[in-house]
Amino acid sequence: MKKFAFAMACATILSGCLAIPPRDTTPEMRDDYLAAVASVGCVMRSEKQYLPVELQAGLTREQAVALTEYHLASGKAEKLPGDQGVKLMTGACA
């Protein structure tokens, strides 16, 4: 059991470093996420932006957060100053 937990921790660390898309998302889901984020102005600060993104893209909150983290890790999004949210910089938001 300890080996499994260690392997999962390593996989989590590596996926952030290598910017691997979340396992439970498809290319279509990732495209829908990009379109949905663009529809809210490319910036996600609060529930006001996250909820429409989730609904439009058909994602759970966990999937939306994981995709946001993926884009941050890959340099396709940036954290806004003062912890004011995240700005996407790819797709229609480029």
N, C-alpha and C positions, 0 to 999 in steps of 0.2 A: 504494500500500500504506500509506503514511503517513497519507493521508486517511482510510482505513478504520479504522486503529488510533485515530486521533483521534476519529472519529465514535463508535466503540465506547466509548472512555473517557468521552465526553460523555454517551452514553446510559446508561452505568453510573452516573455521577454524578447525572444527572437522575432515574433510576428510584429512587434512594435518597431524593432530595429530594421526589419526587412520590408516593412509596409506591405504585409500580406493582407488581402481583403478578408473580412470576416468569413469564417467557414459557412455560416448559415445564411449567406446571401448569394444570389445568382447575379450574373452580369446584368440581367434585366432589372433586378432590384436596385443595383448600383446606379444604373442609368435613370431609373425613376427617382431615386434619391437626389441625383444631380439636378434633374428638372424641377423637383419640388423645392429644393433649396433656392434655385434661381427664382422661382415664383414668389418667394418671400423676401426677395431683395439680396440674396447671397449672404446674409448675416443671420446667425441664430444666437439670440441673447437669452430668451426665456421661453416659457410655455407657449407664448403668443406665436413663436416661430416653429418650435419643435412639434407642436400638435398638428398644424397643417402639413408639415413635411411628412410626419408619420402617416396621416390619413391619405394624402395624395399618393404617396409611394407604397402604401400598404405594408408598412413596417411596424414592428413593435418598438417601444422606446429603447430597448436594449440594442436592437439592430441599428436604429438611427444613431445612437451614441457610438456604437462600434464603428459605423461607417464614418462618423465625424472623426473619431480617433485615428482611423486608417488614413483619412485625408490629411490630418495633422502630421502623422508619421511620414507620409510620402511627400510632404512639402506642398501639397495642393490646397492647403488651408492654413490659416494662421490664427493664433489667439490674439484677440484684441487687447489693447493696453488696459490695465486696471481690472482684469478679469471681467471684461464687458462682453464676453461671448466669443464666437468663432466666425471668421469670414472665409468663405470658400473662394478659391482662386483657380478654378478649372471649369471646363465645359462652358456653359453660357455665362458663368461668373468670371471668366478669364479676362 
